[in-house]
Amino acid sequence: MTATPDTLTTRAGSGHDLLHIEVLEAESVHIFREVAGEFERPVILFSGGKDSIVMLHLALKAFWPAPVPFALLHVDTGHNFPEVIAHRDRVVAEHDLRLHVASVQEFIDDGRLRERSDGTRNPLQTAPLLDAIERGKFDAVFGGGRRDEEKARAKERVFSLRDEFGAWDPRRQRPELWSLYNGRHAVGEHVRVFPLSNWTELDVWQYIERECVALPEIYYAHQRDVFRRDGMWLTAGRWGGPKECEPVERRRVRYRTVGDMSCTGAVDSNAADVAAVIAEIAASRLTERGATRADDKLSEAAMEDRKREGYF
């Protein structure tokens, strides 16, 4: 991931129409700069997944040649893919960034959280996230959520006010006419900010291609030992899979989205480069979360319930 100067001004001034992806980039850059001007202690959620990588790339462009004026925060479930954690650490070192890690395992070890019977830790991220926000006194928290991912996320504004308990109330959503963002909040409250709200999965990948953004290798087709559960190909790990009745197979797969290993499935794929991934996504009729995230299938309102509790 290499930060480059913002070329939008020169393009806009040349009389040429901006491309769709450039309009999205300009909007996201504007959001980053707006937050820098309105808030005292913003932080960027960064997991090493593709959306957070693109979000950080945009932040680097927004403030180039100065360094990004925000720290990074990762809620580590302890069940993350090793390739993703390795990529996260490489990016942090490359750009000399500050990384805060909130550990789900620490909350389990000291009794503040209890391990779930199904082994998944994605629903357990809320408490460590809210604790990290409170300890860091962060008043704005950037997330990589997009409206096309899931219907609860489609309801959310770019600036999403959270109360003193981190909870989201759809009735408190503020209008955002003409890209005017209201970051006003009371003591104890904070604002979640989504610079990629108006992007789609296809937009993200087209931007990755245009900007030559490096990603963890698991986003591209590779041979992997997986097993079938609930219609998804899962990777074995310390979280508890597979069971005796779940044979392991060697398959050529890739990941469309990356989260906890216990609930993030791979898809059969031969897309080994960015162009092939873009062609595959363009032909897909399922969103990435709908196809590969078991935690969103717990109920019709699974994501919205978690957002009301303080999750992203």
C-alpha positions, 0 to 999 in steps of 0.5 A, a space after each residue: 500500500 503506497 500513498 500517492 498525492 491526491 490527483 483529484 484536484 488536477 483532474 477536476 480542473 482539467 475539464 474532464 468528468 470524474 470517473 465513478 470511482 474517483 467521485 467515491 474516492 473524493 467523497 471518502 477523502 472529504 469525510 476523513 478531512 471533515 472528521 480531522 477538523 471536527 473531532 479531537 481523538 478519532 481512531 480507525 478500525 483496522 483488521 487487515 481485511 480488504 475494506 479496512 485496507 482500502 479505508 487506510 489507503 484513502 486516509 493516507 491519500 487524504 493527508 499526504 504528504 503528512 502522516 495519518 493523524 489517527 491511530 488504528 484499533 483492531 478488535 482481535 478475536 484470537 481466531 483471526 486468519 494468520 495471513 490477515 494478522 501478518 498483513 496487518 502488522 506489515 502495513 502498520 510497520 510500513 507506514 509507522 502507524 500506532 496500533 491499539 489491539 483490544 483482545 477478546 481472549 483477555 476478556 474471556 481469560 479474566 471472566 468478563 466474557 464467556 466462550 460461546 458453545 458454537 466457538 464463534 467470537 464475532 458476537 463477543 467483539 462488542 465489549 472489548 470494542 467499547 472498552 477500548 473506545 472508552 479507555 482511548 477516549 476516542 470520539 470518532 471511530 472509522 469503520 469500513 462498513 458499506 451499505 450494500 453489505 447488509 440491510 442493517 448497514 444500509 440504514 446507517 448514515 455516514 456519521 452514526 451517533 452512538 450513545 454513552 453505552 455505544 448503542 445505535 438508535 436508528 431514530 437518532 439518525 441525522 440528515 446528511 444533505 449536500 454532504 454536510 455531516 453533523 458530528 455534534 455529540 454529548 460527553 460520553 457519546 461518540 460517532 461511528 464514521 463510514 467513509 465507504 458507505 456508498 461503495 459496493 464490493 465491486 467498487 472496492 475491488 476496482 479501486 484496489 485494481 486502480 491503486 494497486 493496493 496489496 491484500 492478504 493472499 487469502 482474497 485470491 484463489 489458493 489451495 486450502 484444507 476446508 470442511 463443510 458446515 451450514 453451507 460454507 467451507 470453513 478452515 479448521 482452527 483452535 476455535 473447534 472445527 471440524 467435528 467427526 462428521 465433517 471431513 476435511 477436503 483440499 479445495 481451490 478457494 478464496 475469501 470474499 470477506 474476512 472475519 473470525 475463522 469460525 464464521 467466515 466461509 470461503 467460496 470455490 474460485 479460480 480467481 487468482 488475480 484482481 481482474 479475475 476477482 472483479 469478473 467473478 463479483 460482477 457475475 455474483 447475485 449474493 452479497 459477500 456477507 450473505 454468502 460467507 458470514 454465518 454470524 449474519 444468519 443467526 436471525 433476520 435481525 442479527 446485525 441490527 441487534 448487535 449494532 444496537 448493543 454497540 457493534 459496528 
